[in-house]
Every structure is written in C-alpha cells, then in structure tokens.
Amino acid sequence: MKSNNKSTIAENIKKYRQKLGISQDRLSKLADVTYNTIIKIESGANKNPTIETLAKIAKALGVKVDDLLKE
C-alpha cells in the first residue's frame, strides 16, 4: 500500500468511476452502498472497506476486486 493519505483502493475507485463518467452518488446507487461509504473510501477516511463493499463497488464499475487493489 502507498503511505500517502489516500489508499490505492481510493485512487483506483475514483479512477474507474471517472472513466465511466459517473458521480459518487450514482456509484453508491449502482453498488447499493451508502453515498457516505463512497465518500469515505475515496477520501481515504476508510482505508479498509470490507470485501463485500469492494465487491459491490467493483461490480458496479465493471471491474474485478483485484483491479481496485492493484497499485
């Protein structure tokens, strides 16, 4: 993991979300997780989201969980 403020997961989620051109709010609805959860993960406030949450986000983004974990 990177030692800066934001985790690799946060950066990857943001990258894939922006690639799709969707908002954090839209992603939260697609992934069936709270808007607050998306904000916390992307901001780095939640550095260790559950695997269940990551799986939902990955599915909504059309990527694998592994893609969110890669540096």
N, C-alpha and C positions, 0 to 999 in steps of 0.2 A: 504493500500500500504506500501511497505517497504520504509524505509527512507534512504537507501543507494543510491549510484549513479545510479544503474540500477533498472528499474522498474520490477515488477512481469511479466508484459507483455513481456518485453525484454528477461527475463530469460526463460520464457515459450516458446516463439517463437524459441529461439536458441536451447532449449532442444528438441523440437519436430522436428526441422529441422535436427539436428544432428542425431536424432533417425532414420530419413529417409535416412540419408547419402547424403543429397543434399547441395549444396553451396548456399550462399546468392544470387548469380547471378541466379542460377536455380530457387530458390524460387521466386525471383522477376518476372521471366518469367511465372512461373506456376500461380502466383497470379495476374498477369497483373498489377503490381505496379512497380515503378521505383526501380532500384538497390539501388539508393541513399536513398530511403524511407526505404528499409530493413535495410541498414547500420545504418541510424539514429535511427530507432526504437530499433534495437539490441544493439546499443552502449549506449542507454539511452538519446541520444540527443533529441529525440522526445518521450516524456513520455506519450503523449495523442494522439495517432493516431486516425483518425476518425473511426467510427463504420463500415463504408463502407470498409475502408482499412483493418480493423481487420477481417471483414467477408471474404474478398478475401483471406487473408493470412490463415485464419482458414480452408477455403475450400481447398486451395492448400495443406495444411498439413494433411487434412483428419480428422480434429478435429472440435469441436464446439467453438464458440467465448468464451463461458463460460470457456472452458479449458484453454484459453490464459489468462483469468483474475484471475484464482484461484491462491492463494498463496501456 
